[in-house]
Amino acid sequence: MKQDFFRLIKKDKNTEARLGEIYFVNGQKEFSVKTPIFMPVGTRGSVKAIWQDDLEAIGYKLILGNTYHLYLRPGEVIYQLGGLKKFISWDYAILTDSGGFQVYSLSKIRQFHEDGIIFQSYLDGSKHFFTPEKVIDFQLKLNSDIMMVLDDCPPANSDIKRIEESLQRTHKWAKRSIEFYQELQNKYQYTNKIFGIVQGGIFEEKRMESLLYIESLGFDGIAVGGLSVGENKEDFYRIVEFIGPKINPNKIHYLMGVGNIKDLLRAVKNGFDIFDCVLPTRNARHGHVFTSLGKLNIKNAQYKLDESALDPECNCKVCRRYSRAYIRHLYQMQELLAFEMLTYHNLYFYFRFFELMRNAIEKDEYENFFNYWNNFEW
């Protein structure tokens, strides 16, 4: 019996928090991912400082790659070697971002055209042209399980005129993307999924306009982009609370690029299902550790003689064996093992945090969960 791609299991009685399940097929392997879930970011085909074996051991089955970076390097090599999952030896699912945000944030030279964007590579200065169709075509070559469309992600301080320009491009490109994919899907029987992206900045009426249009195109999931890009926290929360509950309940709700614990708590409370961010891995490389009592900085002198685990409440392999004092020593010496240990622990914490979150939703106790975790310093 064919499974639906996404199944909504239940909704918390007191909030908009949802418990769901995403169904994937990877070759002969069939598996599902419970939501809400966090996706580690493997921008260039690797989640930094952690082995695929360790990601699998923790429990991750869905990670993120980035079209922009993989297109620039190694490019067609991935297709020639059988797709991204085979290339990186990953037996589970991959979502690939379109690279639109990186075009805007990393390219010193970029220029909008009717058909797409000309941009300059941050690697060697070479010029490239992204169109909605080219971005989908490359993600098909990667064989991503979930593909994101090319969009126009405006800066956080954009005025209404810039937002309207963004929506015009985003909507036009979304329509071209799904029409291009559907034509290929009918021809070649592709099973990859495609998500549309809602833009609109911090303007509620523009967010609603964008949501209605993107939903009308029949995407497999709905993403909200253009948040956590520099806007103040009040605006971020206001838009999350406004748009989250209005998204089609039968689709996956994806809040892009968000990983701060308090932001995740608020987003799940308002109906979002999946998230990605470099925060737990990047923070690990800067000595920041997520624990059951909030965040600590392993660089601090107070841990020099501390024989306790990074998080005494954690059962990960790092906390079971090594002391804060030892890990601090490794970090101070810039030993590579420190980055591996801290990355493993942080991703273990995030996975377990979302497990606890799902348990709370299942028991209709998300409000209590939110209040408890929201009290710590993150």
N, C-alpha and C positions, 0 to 999 in steps of 0.2 A: 504494500500500500504506500503510495507516494505521500511523503510528509510535507506539510506546509513549511515554507521557509522560516516564518516566525509565528509563534503561538503565544498569545497572552494567557498566562495561567491564572493570575488573580491580581486584584488591586487592593492596596491597603485601605481599610475602612475609614481611616481618619485623615488621610493625605492623598495626593495623587501618585504616590510611589507604586510601581508596578513590578510584578514578578513575571518573567517571560522566558522563552526558550527559542534559540536560533538553531536550525537544523542544517548541517553541512554534509556534503559528500565529497571526499577527496580520493579519487581512484576507487578502490574497493573498500575504503574506510568510511564508515558512516558514524557521525558523532554529533552531539548537541552541546550548546553553550548556554548556560542559564544566565539570565539578565536580572538585575543590573550587573554590568561587568566592565572592568578596566582593561584596555589593550596596551601592553608595553609597546614602545615605539622603536621599530627597527628600521630607521630611516634609510640606510644604505644597504640593507640586507642583513643587518646584525643589530640586535638589541645590545647596546654597548656594555662590555665587561661582564657578560654572562653567556654561558653555553646554552645551545638549544636543549640539550639534555636536562639542564637545570630548570629551564622554563617549563618543560614538560613535567618534570618531577614536582614542581610547585603546583601545577594544575592548569597552566595557561594553554588554551587551544585556539586563541585568536590574537594575532599580533598585527602591527601596522607597518607598512612600507611606504616609501614616498616616490611618486612618479618622477618628480623633478630631478632628484638626486640620482635615481637609478637610470633615468634616461641619459643624463650627462655622462655617467660612468657606473657600470660598464656598458650600458646601452644594449645593443642587439645581441651581445654575448649571452645574455640571460635567455633570450628566446632560442638561440642556437643550442643552448645546453638544456632545453626542456622546460623552461619556465622558472619563476622565482622560487617556488616551493622545492623543486628538485635541486635548483642551484644552491640553496642554502641548507638543504637537508632538513626540511620542516614538514612533518606529516599532517599538520592540522591546517587551520584557515588563516588567510591573510586578507586584510583590507588595505587597499592602496589609495592614498590621498592623490588628488589630481595634480598637485604641484603648484596650483594657482597662488597659494599664500606665499610659497617660497619665491616665485617669480617676483612678487611685489616686495618681499622683505630682503631678499639677497641680491637682486640684480640692480646694479648701479644704473644701467640703461634699460628701459623698457618702454614700449610704445604700443598703445592700443590701435588695432585696426578692425575693420568691419568683420573680418573672419577670425580674428584671434589676437595674440600678443607676440610681438617681437621682443626678445630679451637677450641679454648678454650673460654668458656663463660666468659664474663666480670663480670657476676653476682656471680658465685660460683666456677669458675675454671673447671667446667665439660667440657669434650670433645665432640664435635659434628662433623658430616660429612655432608656437603652440596654437593649435585650433581645437575646438571641442572634439572634432572627429579624431584628430591625431592623438589626443590624450586618451580617448577610449581605446583606440587601436593599439596603443602601446601597452595599456593595462591588460588588454586581451592577450598580448604577447607575453606579458608577465604571468598570465593566467590567474589573476587575482580573483578571490571568491567574491569580494565586494569591491566595486569600482566607484570612485567619486567623479562627478562631472567637473569640468573646468568652470570656475566662477570668478567673479570680481569681488575681492575682499577689501573693502575700503578701510583706511586708517580709522582709529577710534574717535578722532576729533573731527570727522567729516561732517560738513554741513548738509542740509537737506538736498541741495542741488547735486552734490557728489553722490549721495545715497541713491538718488533717483537715476543717475547715470549707471551706478552699480547694478541696480535692479534691472534696468533695461538690458545690460550685457548679460547678467547672470541668467535672466529668464530666456533670452534668445539662445544663449549657449546651452542651457538645460534642454530646451526643445530640440535643438540640433543634435545634442548628445544622445538623447533617448531614441530619436528617430533613426539615427545612424546605427545604434546598437540593435534596435528591433529589426532593422533590415538584415543585418548580419546574423542575428539570432534565428530568424526564420530560415535563412539560407544554410547555416552551419549547425543549427541546434545547440548553440551555446547555452550553458546553464549558469554562467556568472550572473551576479546580481548587480544592480546599478542604483545608486542613491542620488537624489537631488539635494541641493543645498539652499537653505533659506537665508537670505541676507536682509538688510534693513537698518543696520546700525543700532542706535539707541532710540529709534522712533517707532513707537508701538504700531501706528497705522501702517507704516511701511513694512514692518515685520509681518503684519497680518496680510497685507497685499501680496507679499512674497510667498507666504505659506499657502495661500489659496491657489496661487498660480502653480507653484511647484507640485502641490498635491494633485492638481488637475491633469498632470502629465503621466501619472501612473507609475511612478518609481516604486522600487521594491522597499525602500526605506527613506526616511526624511531626516536630513541633517540640518542642524542650525550652526552656521558659521559666523565669523565676524564678531565673536565675543571673546573676552579674555585677551584682547589685543591692545590694551592700554586704557580702556574706559575705566571710570571710577567704579568701586565696588557696588555703590548704590544703584547705578545704572545697570550693571551686570545682573544683579539680583532682580531688579524690576523687570527686565526683559525676559529673564528665565522664568519668573513667576507668571508673566503675561502669556508667553508663547507656548510653554511646555504643555499645559493642560488642553490647549486648543489643537494639538497635532492629532491626526487620525489615530485612534487607539489601536487599530489593527496593523499599524506599521511600526517598525523599529524607530525609536527616537534617539538620534545620535547628536550629542553636544560635542563639537569638535574642539580639540586642543585645550581641554580643561582637566586639571589634575590636583589642584589644591583641595585638601580634605574638606574644608568648610564649603568650598564651591561645589564639590561633589555631593555633599550632604544636601545642600539646597536644591541642586539640580534633580537628584533622585526624588526628593520630596515633591517636585513639580512634574514628574512623569518621564524623565529621561532615562534611557536604558543602557547606552554604551558610551564610553569615553576613551580618550587617548591623551597622553601628555608625556613629555620627556622629564617631568619633574622628579619622579622617584629615582630615576637612573642618574640624571644630572646632579640632583642633590647628593646622591651617594658619592659621586666623584668630588664633591666639595665638602665631604665629611658630615653631612646632615643625615640624621638617622630618624626614621619614623618608629615610634614605640606606642605601647598601649597607654602611655601617659602623656602623649604629645611628642614633639620633636626635640632632639638633643643634638648638640654639635660635638662630635668626637674629638675635635681639636682642642677643646677646652682643657685647661690644666687640672681641673677637678677630677678628671678621669685617669690621671697618670698612674695612680696606685689602685684603681678601682678593679677589683677582681670579679665583679658581677657581670652578667651577660648584658649585651646591648639592650635587650628587653627581657627582664626576668619572666615575663608572662608569655614569651614567644617560644615556640617549639621548633624553630627552623634549625638547620644543621649548624649554622654559625653560632646561634645563641646556646645551643646544647654543648658546645665545645670550647669557645674562645671568650676571653675576658675583654672588657672595655679597655683595660690597660694595654693588652697586647695589640688590639686592633688600632688603638691610638698610636702606639709605637710604629706599627707598620705604615700608618697614614703619614705620620711625621717624617718618616724616611722615604715616603713616596714609593713604597713597595707596591707592585702591581696587585699583589694578593689583597691588599686593603680595598682596592676598588671593586674587586670581584666579591669580597665578603659583604661590603656595604650594599652593593647593587643587589646581590642575592637576597639579603635581609629585607631591603626596602620593597622589592617586588613580592616577596613572601608576605610582608605586612599588608600590602595593597590587596593581594588575592584573598587573604584571610579576612580583611576588613569588609570586602564585598560579600564574602560568604556570610558573615555575621549580619550584614545589611539585608541579604536575601532572607535569612532566617527571621529577622524582625518583621519584614513585610508579610511573610507567610503567616506569622502569628498576629498580624494587625497591630504590631507594636513599634511601627516606624517612628512615630512621634517621640517616644521615649528614647529610641536609638539616636535620633537626631539631637535631642537635647543633651544626652550624655556626651557624645563625641564632639559636639559643637563647643563644649566648655573648655577644651584643651587648646593650648597654643600650637598652631601649626605654621 
